[in-house]
Amino acid sequence: MSDHILSLVSACVGATKAAKLLSLIETPASLPAGAAGQPSRAEIAHALNVVLFDGILTRVPTGREYTEDVAAAGGKVNFDHGALRTVAWQANGQLPPGEAAFTRFLRPLGYRLNGTYPLDRIGMTGRSYAHEDAPDGIAQFFVSEFHPERFSAELQAAVTRVVSTSVDPLRPDTVALLWKLDRDRTLPQDEAIHVICNLTACFERHHDTPRLEDYQRILQESAEMAWIATEGNAFNHATDRVEDVFALSDQQRALGRPIKEKVEVSGSGRVKQTAFRADPVMREFVGAAGEIVMREVPGSFYEFITRDRYADGGSQNKLDLGFDASNAQGIFKMTAATV
């Protein structure tokens, strides 16, 4: 582990928590490093992922318990990817519509489009982004867009009322630093810290407290958009890359944890995924008379993936970093809610 990563994470979450997180999460081997005091974009990207993973551990008790079990057994989590949801809608307040809210900083961090996945059953499109400098090691981002135009006029109106109040958390000075990072592929450490702390704030809910009536109307047609209404752009889930997802599923079920019944297997057979059901959270809504009411809704969750290697061009043994639309739509059910 580079000194840069420890320093960057410590500056964002504190030294004690940073040391704990880095004892839980695998640091990618052969991570391209910058000169002293000049962390590389790869180090900045990994440090950001560590900070975001901390958010999952905070919000997802089941995932935190699992991670602590891994650590107690002497292991570490191999952070494969984090997932988030966006709304591809022009009436999105100050926030750029859809994935543009994230690709505007994923690209300067070194991420490149790795695959596009139509999620037609749920009215969404998913795209994966892998890091150019260490694709096998640095966690990918799976960014999905919800398409309101594929649903009723009533849902579209409710979506507009929910997301039109969005504010943009990305600061102008951060945008300038991202241009610099894109050009130089490195930043002075104090500027890198500023970037990570501001980007962390992008993974939250940026619109006002939704009206309960709007939430219930959206939920009638889309559990995925209803989740966005309460959770916004928070990490929907984070994923541990494991050797045998089938064995892990059996083990977690035996422990009584809410693991998915079926392991999702890609069309190629090389990507296998399962997940815990989302931990419930209490969220505020605005009631009919303007009062604040509380309801229990699905929060974020913790996923597991096994990736096989394959021959590329007949000679190269590559890790399959792809995803599968059917797998993804099955996994998305982990945040299903009822009216």
N, C-alpha and C positions, 0 to 999 in steps of 0.2 A: 504494500500500500504506500502510495506517495505521500510525502508531507503535505503537498498541496491539498489533497482530498481531505485529510484530517483538519487542516486549517480552515478550508472552505465550509465544511459541515459544522465545525465548532462555532464559526462566526454566526451561523444561522440558527443553531439550536442549543448552543452551549457546549462546553468541553465534555461534561459528564455524559450528556445524552449522545454526543457525537461518538465517543468511545464505545458506548453501548451499541449504537446502531452499526458501527463498523465491525463489531464483534459478531453481529447477527447476519450481515449481508456480505456475500462474496465480492471481493474486488477483482475485476477482470484481469486476467493475466496479460502481460505485455501491453498495458495501457499506454498509449503514446503520451509522453510527459513533456511539459514545457521547461524552460530554463528556470533557475531559482527565482521565486517571486513572480513568475509568469506562467500560471497554469494554462495548459493546453485546452482547446475546446473539448477534447475527450474527457479530461479531468473535470472540467466544469459541468459537462453533461452528466457524468456519473455522480458527482456531488449533488447536483439537483435531484437526481433519481433517489439518492439516499434520503434526502430531506422529504421528498414526496412519499417515500415508503413509510417514513415515520408517521405521516398523516393517516395512512391505512392502519398502522398498529394502534393508533389512538382511537380511530372510529370503528374498528372491527374487532371486538373482543375475541371472537372465535379465531380469527387469524393471528391475533397476538398470542393466544394460548398455544396454537400450533407452532409459531415461530420460537417461542420459549422452549417447547419440547425439542425442537431441532437443536437449539443451542445447548440444552442440557445433555443431549446425546453427543455433543462435541462437533456438531455440524454447523453449516451456514446456509442461509437461503440463497439460491442462485436466481437473482431477480431477472426474470425473462422479459416481461413487458408490463406496462401500466396502460389502462384503458380509460377513456373519457368520452363523454357524449356532448355534442353541440347541436344547435338548431340552424339549419340552412334557411334563413328567413331574413328578408330585408328589414322588417320592423323589429330590429334587434337592439334598439337603443343605441348607445355609443359603441357597443361591441361589434366587431366585424362578424358577418354572418358565417355560420358553419365552421369548418376546420380552419379557415383563414385566421381565426383568432389565435390559433396555435402554430400553424405552419410559419407564420411571420417570425417566430423565434426558434422553432425547431430547425429550420434551414441554417441560420447562422451558427447554431450549436453543432452542426455537422450531420444532421439527419437528412436522409433522402427517402423518397417514396419507394417502398418495397413491394407493395401489392394493393390492389383495389378489390373490394368484396361487396357485391350487391346483396343487401339484406332485405330483399323485397317483401318477405313475409311480415316484416315489422316496419316497413316504410322507411328504411334507413340505408345508408351507404357507409361501409367501413373502409378505412385505409390504414395500412401499417407503414411506419417509418423506422428504418434501421440506421444506426450510426455508421457513417462512412469509414471511420478510422478503426473501429473494433466492432463489427456487426455481430459477431458471435458472443461478445462479452458485455457490452453496454446494453442495458434494457431498451427494448423497442417501445414505441408509442403506438397504440391502436386507437385511432381517432375516428369516431363515428358521427355522421350527420343525420339528423332527423329531418324528414321532408314533409312539412305540414300540407303542402299542396296536394299530396296523395290522399288526404283525408277530407272530412266534411267541412263545409263552410263554418259550421258551429265550432268545430275544433280549431280551425284556423283563427277564428275571432278570439277564442280563449287563449290560444298560444300568443297572439299579439298582445293581449292584455298582460300576460305574464312576463314576456321577455322584453317588451318595449321599454321597460324601466332600467334595462341593463346599463351599467357603467363600465368603462374600460379601465382595468387596473394597470395596464402597461404604461409606464411613465415615459415621457419624451426623452429624458436623459438616458433611460435604459435602451430605448430605440437607437439612440446614437452609439451607445456602447455595443449593441448587437451588430451594427454596421461595421464597427471597428473589428469585432470578433470575426465576422464573416471575411473581412479582408486579411487579417493577420493570423487567424486561427489560434490566437492567444490573447490574453489580457493581463495587465497588472493585477496582482491579487486583490487589492481593495476594490477595483472595478468589477472583478469577477464576483466578489461577495455581493456587491450591489445588485448585479444581474440576477444571481441565484435567489436572493431574498425577494426581489420584485417578481420574478417568474413564479415563485412559489405561491404568491398571492393570486396569480391567474387561475389557479386550480381550486376555485371556490365558487360559491353562487354569487352572481353579480346583479341579479334583479331583486326587486322588492318582495316582501312576503306575499305569496300568492293568495288570492281569494279562494276560500274552500269550494265555492261553487264552480270556479274555473278548474280547479284541480279535479273535482269529481267528474266534470264534463269531459276533460281530457282523458281521464282514466277509463271512461267508457269505450274509447277507441284505441288508446295506446298506453300501455303500462310504461313503456320506455320514455315517452314524453312526460308522463306524470312524474317519473323519477327525476327528470331534468327540472321540473317545476319546483321540487323541494331541495334538490341537491346541486343543481347547476352544473358547473364544469369541474366539480371535485373528481378525484380518481374514482371511477366506478368500481374498479378492482385492480389489484396487483397480483402478480403470478410468480409462483416458485417453479423453476424448471427442475424436474425430478427424474430419476432414472426409470422408475416404473410406476406410472400413474394408476394402473390397475391395483397393484399391491398397496399403494398408499391409500387408495379409496377404501379398500377392505379394512385397512388398519384404522382409518379415521372413523369409519362406520362402527367398528367394534368399540371404539372409545365413546360412542354416543354422540358424535358431532354431526351437524346437519349437512352431510355430504350429498351431492347429487346422486340419484339412483343409477343413472346411466353415464358411462364414460363416452364422450363424443369422439369419434374417429374420423379423420379427414378422408376425402376420396382417394388420396394417394396411399392412405394407411400409415403415413409417417408422422402425423401430428395427432396426439391424443390429449384430450382435455377434460377436466372435471372441476368442480368448485363447491365450496360451502354455500349454503343459502345465505342471502344477505342478512346481516344483523339488523334488527329493527331499531329505529330511532324515533324520538319524539320531535315533531316539528310544529312550528306556529303557522296558523292560517288566519286570514281575515274573514270573519263571519258575516252573515247577511246584514247585521246592524252595525258593522264596523268594529265589532269586538274581536279580540284575539282568542282563538280557540286552539287547542292542542289535539293533535292526532298522531297515532303511531303509524309510521310508513317504513318501507324498506330503505335501508341505507346502503353502504358499500359492502363489498364482499371480497373473498380471497380465493384465488384460482390456482390450479395446478396443471402443468403441461409436461408432456414427454415429447421430445423431438428426436427423430431418428436421423442418421446420416445416409447419404446416397451418393452414387457415382455421378459426377457432373462432367460431361465430355468424355466419359469412359475411363478417366484416370483420377480425377480429384474427388476426395472423400469430403463432401460438404454437409454441414448441418442444415437441415431443412428449417429455414427461418420463416416459412410461409404460414398462412392461416387458412381457414376454410369457412366459407359462408354458412354452411349448415352447422358446423361446430359453434360458430359465433352466435347464431340465432338460438341454439339450444342453451348456451351459457347465459345469454341475456335473460332467460326465464328466471334466473336466480334473484332478480329484483322485481318479480311480478307481485302486484298488489291487487286487492279486490275493492270494489266500490263500497 
